Amino acid sequence: MTMNITQQIIAIAMVVVGTMLTRFLPFIVFPSDKPTPKYVQYLGKVLPSAVIGLLVIYCLKDVSFLTGSHGIPELIAVSLIAFLHIWKRNMLLSIAGGTIIYMMLVQFVF
């Protein structure tokens, strides 16, 4: 089903309003001349680690140690990511290195 021109304009306007709202609302709610609330500072400290933990769990949720490759490519990739991050402290290098090794293992070895 295609949208007519009025529906397209309304959809674009809603996307623009939504984008502008998410961009400007933090500056309106938390002005720079007032201190940032403690709970927002707390969330800024704990959410990055929580999100990474959630992503790790989501990525490994379908790994089976009883069938297929028995989770060996995943274990190697996670180990490499941890090693690279501890060694170089570079998130881009860690993620890229782990992804490349995982894809190579899945495509060519297992």
C-alpha positions in Angstrom: 0.0 0.0 0.0 1.4 3.4 -1.0 1.0 6.6 0.8 -0.5 9.7 -0.8 1.4 13.0 -0.7 -0.5 14.2 2.5 0.4 11.0 4.3 4.1 11.4 3.2 4.2 15.0 4.4 2.7 14.0 7.8 5.1 11.1 8.2 8.1 13.3 7.4 6.9 16.0 9.7 6.5 13.4 12.6 10.0 12.2 12.0 11.4 15.7 12.0 9.5 16.6 15.3 10.6 13.3 16.9 14.2 13.9 16.0 14.2 17.5 17.1 12.5 16.6 20.4 15.1 13.9 21.2 17.9 16.3 20.3 16.6 19.4 22.2 14.8 17.9 25.2 17.9 17.0 27.3 19.0 20.7 27.0 15.6 21.9 28.1 15.2 19.4 31.0 18.8 19.7 32.2 20.0 23.3 31.5 23.8 24.0 31.7 23.5 26.5 34.5 22.1 23.9 37.0 23.9 20.8 38.3 23.1 17.5 36.7 20.9 15.4 39.0 22.6 12.6 40.9 20.4 9.8 39.3 21.4 11.0 35.8 25.1 10.9 36.7 24.6 7.4 38.2 22.9 6.3 35.0 25.7 7.7 32.9 28.2 5.6 34.9 26.3 2.3 35.0 24.4 2.1 31.7 27.3 1.7 29.3 28.5 -1.4 31.2 24.9 -2.7 31.4 24.4 -2.3 27.7 27.6 -4.1 26.9 26.6 -6.9 29.2 23.2 -7.1 27.6 24.7 -7.3 24.1 27.1 -10.1 25.1 24.2 -12.1 26.6 22.1 -11.4 23.4 25.0 -12.4 21.1 25.7 -15.7 23.0 22.1 -16.7 23.7 21.8 -19.2 20.9 25.3 -20.8 21.4 25.0 -24.6 21.9 27.7 -26.5 23.5 26.1 -29.8 22.5 25.5 -29.3 18.8 27.3 -27.7 15.8 30.6 -26.2 16.5 30.0 -26.4 20.2 30.5 -22.7 20.8 34.2 -22.8 19.9 34.2 -19.8 17.4 32.3 -17.7 19.9 34.6 -18.6 22.8 37.7 -17.8 20.6 36.2 -14.5 19.5 35.2 -13.4 23.0 38.6 -14.4 24.3 40.3 -12.3 21.6 38.0 -9.3 22.3 38.9 -9.5 26.0 42.6 -9.9 25.2 42.7 -7.0 22.7 40.8 -4.7 25.0 43.0 -5.4 28.0 46.1 -5.1 25.9 45.4 -2.0 23.9 42.4 -0.4 25.6 40.9 0.4 22.2 37.2 -0.5 21.8 37.2 -0.2 18.0 40.2 -2.6 17.7 38.6 -5.0 20.2 35.3 -5.1 18.4 36.7 -5.2 14.9 39.3 -7.9 15.7 36.7 -10.1 17.4 34.2 -9.7 14.6 36.8 -10.4 11.9 38.1 -13.5 13.7 34.6 -14.8 14.4 33.5 -14.3 10.8 36.7 -16.0 9.5 36.2 -19.0 11.9 32.5 -19.4 10.9 33.1 -19.1 7.2 36.4 -21.0 6.8 37.1 -23.3 9.8 33.9 -24.4 11.5 
